[in-house]
């Protein structure tokens, strides 16, 4: 699974604040056997986020784009709106699972406006901006992602690997 991580943060994009969620997300993807092929930081600007998502998804070099940040209620939190603009299809079940799985330890989890979906052959997942929230949400769906990537690539996840041998 080839992944890109897009950190959405005004302060991190201006180098006033370190990217605290991108590095642990990259470590977790790689520890699960994935490969992080791109990491970017952009400002909380709907046009900038949408353009970055399009560039990452449309290049054909990633199966998964994880965004981190911009999913809350603050006025500059526009990651879901930018994501919705560029998706071909939404995958609401993934966001539902993330919110439900993290609610026991984070009572404010239902306030996340994160969405998930597909653009071309890439899966886009919005994650919270906090390292704990981002990792918790990723953990909630990580076991589903290899199967989802197989489906998006057009493969048959139920095919017997011995068939035709």
PyMOL commands that set and color helices and strands:
alter all, ss='L'
color gray80, all
select helices_A, chain A and resi 10-13+22-31+46-58+79-86+92-103+109-111+131-152
alter helices_A, ss='H'
color red, helices_A
select strands_A, chain A and resi 2-8+35-42+64-68+89-90+116-119+122-127
alter strands_A, ss='S'
color yellow, strands_A
deselect
rebuild
show_as cartoon
